[in-house]
Amino acid sequence: MKSSNAAPAYRSRSGWNALLPHRIAREQVPKDRRFRTIIVGAGYTGLAAARRLAELVPGEEVLLLDASSIGEGASGRNSGFLLVNPGEPSANAAGFTEDWAARQIALVQAGLDWLRQLVATHAIDCNWQETVPAITAAATSLGETSARATRDRYEAWNIASRDYRSDELRRILGTDYYRYGIQSLTRALVQPAALHRGLADSLPDGVVLIENTIVNAFSGDAPVRVQTSRGEFVADRLFITNNLHARSLGIVRNRMIGIYTYGAFTPELDETQLNLLGEEPEWGALPAHRMGTTMRKTMGRLLIRSGDSYESELDPAEVRAMLARLYRNRFPKMKSHEFEHVWGGLTAVTHNGAFYFGRVRPGIFASVGCGGAGVTRGTIHGRLLAELACGSQSRLLSDRLALSGPNWLPPEPFRRLGATAQIAWEQVLAGAER
Ligand SMILES: Cc1cc2nc3c(=O)[nH]c(=O)nc-3n(C[C@H](O)[C@H](O)[C@H](O)COP(=O)(O)OP(=O)(O)OC[C@H]3O[C@@H](n4cnc5c(N)ncnc54)[C@H](O)[C@@H]3O)c2cc1C
């Protein structure tokens, strides 16, 4: 097992990034070490914050630092579903009303719309697709009950959805593993590492990105002194957008846990094998239980994502065997259940699903706590964080500010005991959704 400390250090490359041509990381350190703003973490959140700052303040000097190379962090390791899921509609300061689901969907939708626009403007080649079937598929009666309840919720929120019978799922997905499905809130499917690279490589002038640079600590507020693996930098303000690893900078230490989940790609499949994965050339399937298995048929391969482990990355051989078993269960007729790439990825999980977002103290801003649906949600949070720091006002920003923050979590060893017990219990409940 390998643990997460100041910055992520994964055991294997992102399979998505490995499929792309070689890219040279930006590591040039500028002579002048003084910036107006420093941003820690160039995932979707940090990239969005940097871009928005440069848009809002012409001439703004922004230094964006990332411990990994672009495409290798969680932003390039995910499954590429761009969802407009509202998260927890109850997570607002005023308590639950149906109106809050619509407001939270509007937030995430704004992230999606911005990404769509950036992909078009900068011709980012990331296999952006909006018409591919993306289904929440249930394999068990419990999963079906949950999917039907989700569909009722969508209806209450005025979101059109459709359901899929088992024979329709068999035709689309090529397996009779699933008994019921609903159209998910996925609005686009992408190659996530290609999107992440495209966004990083199209940052506005004025943003200096330095990859493979770990921020170890900071002190002061205005100016802020930032200690990194490439020496000290100074800024008037600091944005913390490195998600779970904000904890090692002393931010939101007792409100997030790290959960690893795992992805794998088959080798490129021939036509006969691809036909066994259903009639559609591409599809996405999300699980009906949060501990379940995600799959995609994409770019002539099958992607599978599953498994959860607390704060430590499992041994790759163990992960490979687990994912091969889940793949075989669904597609027993495939010639082989070998994978070309297997990788782990770290997400931040909060007890109530809420983010930490806002001004920590004068000169220090943070948006962290991004779990699932982080491509769209991280993007809009990064953008709104920049707007908050610049004093902009909007309905989206005030809605975002009205959301609750993450709940407090007990210290170790109680935290580990509670989290591992919950993971084990939910895995039992998930049953064949895994
Ligand atoms: C296997 C997997 C599948 C997923 N599937 C989906 C999906 O289909 N759709 C979806 O929307 N979301 C999905 N997610 C979640 C999504 O990837 C995250 O929510 C998203 O990446 C969060 O973006 P972020 O910018 O907030 O954080 P991150 O992407 O984690 O970016 C934070 C960055 O900070 C850097 N960093 C950390 N510490 C330091 C430091 N000390 N100094 C400098 N830099 C630092 C990291 O290298 C990283 O690049 C998935 C995640 C995983 C792991």
The ligand as a MOL file (V3000), in Angstrom:
LIG
                    3D

  0  0  0     0  0            999 V3000
M  V30 BEGIN CTAB
M  V30 COUNTS 53 58 0 0 0
M  V30 BEGIN ATOM
M  V30 1 C -10.6770 6.8480 -11.2380 0
M  V30 2 C -11.4990 8.1170 -11.1070 0
M  V30 3 C -12.6570 8.2700 -11.8660 0
M  V30 4 C -13.3840 9.4600 -11.7950 0
M  V30 5 N -14.4220 9.6600 -12.6640 0
M  V30 6 C -14.9700 10.8850 -12.7850 0
M  V30 7 C -15.8820 11.1530 -13.8350 0
M  V30 8 O -16.1890 10.2990 -14.6810 0
M  V30 9 N -16.3900 12.4080 -13.9040 0
M  V30 10 C -16.0440 13.3960 -13.0290 0
M  V30 11 O -16.5370 14.5150 -13.1610 0
M  V30 12 N -15.1680 13.1610 -12.0320 0
M  V30 13 C -14.6130 11.9410 -11.9020 0
M  V30 14 N -13.6590 11.7230 -10.9430 0
M  V30 15 C -13.3380 12.8100 -9.9960 0
M  V30 16 C -12.4840 13.9100 -10.6390 0
M  V30 17 O -11.3310 13.3880 -11.2450 0
M  V30 18 C -12.0750 14.9110 -9.5480 0
M  V30 19 O -13.2250 15.3370 -8.8670 0
M  V30 20 C -11.3790 16.1110 -10.1550 0
M  V30 21 O -10.1530 15.7190 -10.7360 0
M  V30 22 C -11.1380 17.1710 -9.0890 0
M  V30 23 O -10.4910 18.2530 -9.6990 0
M  V30 24 P -9.5840 19.2120 -8.8340 0
M  V30 25 O -8.9220 20.1540 -9.7560 0
M  V30 26 O -10.3790 19.8020 -7.7290 0
M  V30 27 O -8.5100 18.2470 -8.1410 0
M  V30 28 P -7.3780 17.3780 -8.8240 0
M  V30 29 O -7.7520 16.9260 -10.1560 0
M  V30 30 O -6.9790 16.3590 -7.7980 0
M  V30 31 O -6.2040 18.4320 -8.9800 0
M  V30 32 C -5.4300 18.8470 -7.8920 0
M  V30 33 C -4.0150 19.0230 -8.4000 0
M  V30 34 O -3.2210 19.4990 -7.2990 0
M  V30 35 C -1.9380 18.9430 -7.4190 0
M  V30 36 N -1.3250 18.9800 -6.0830 0
M  V30 37 C -1.6520 18.2370 -4.9990 0
M  V30 38 N -0.8760 18.5870 -3.9630 0
M  V30 39 C -0.0330 19.5370 -4.3930 0
M  V30 40 C 1.0060 20.2870 -3.7910 0
M  V30 41 N 1.3290 20.1320 -2.5050 0
M  V30 42 N 1.6900 21.1740 -4.5550 0
M  V30 43 C 1.3510 21.3660 -5.8540 0
M  V30 44 N 0.3440 20.6980 -6.4770 0
M  V30 45 C -0.3240 19.8060 -5.7450 0
M  V30 46 C -2.1760 17.5440 -7.9480 0
M  V30 47 O -1.0330 17.0530 -8.6190 0
M  V30 48 C -3.3630 17.7240 -8.8690 0
M  V30 49 O -2.9760 17.8720 -10.2130 0
M  V30 50 C -12.9680 10.5140 -10.9180 0
M  V30 51 C -11.8230 10.3340 -10.1370 0
M  V30 52 C -11.0900 9.1680 -10.2280 0
M  V30 53 C -9.8570 9.0320 -9.3900 0
M  V30 END ATOM
M  V30 BEGIN BOND
M  V30 1 1 1 2
M  V30 2 1 2 3
M  V30 3 2 2 52
M  V30 4 2 3 4
M  V30 5 1 4 5
M  V30 6 1 4 50
M  V30 7 2 5 6
M  V30 8 1 6 7
M  V30 9 1 6 13
M  V30 10 2 7 8
M  V30 11 1 7 9
M  V30 12 1 9 10
M  V30 13 2 10 11
M  V30 14 1 10 12
M  V30 15 2 12 13
M  V30 16 1 13 14
M  V30 17 1 14 15
M  V30 18 1 14 50
M  V30 19 1 15 16
M  V30 20 1 16 17
M  V30 21 1 16 18
M  V30 22 1 18 19
M  V30 23 1 18 20
M  V30 24 1 20 21
M  V30 25 1 20 22
M  V30 26 1 22 23
M  V30 27 1 23 24
M  V30 28 2 24 25
M  V30 29 1 24 26
M  V30 30 1 24 27
M  V30 31 1 27 28
M  V30 32 2 28 29
M  V30 33 1 28 30
M  V30 34 1 28 31
M  V30 35 1 31 32
M  V30 36 1 32 33
M  V30 37 1 33 34
M  V30 38 1 33 48
M  V30 39 1 34 35
M  V30 40 1 35 36
M  V30 41 1 35 46
M  V30 42 1 36 37
M  V30 43 1 36 45
M  V30 44 2 37 38
M  V30 45 1 38 39
M  V30 46 1 39 40
M  V30 47 2 39 45
M  V30 48 1 40 41
M  V30 49 2 40 42
M  V30 50 1 42 43
M  V30 51 2 43 44
M  V30 52 1 44 45
M  V30 53 1 46 47
M  V30 54 1 46 48
M  V30 55 1 48 49
M  V30 56 2 50 51
M  V30 57 1 51 52
M  V30 58 1 52 53
M  V30 END BOND
M  V30 END CTAB
M  END
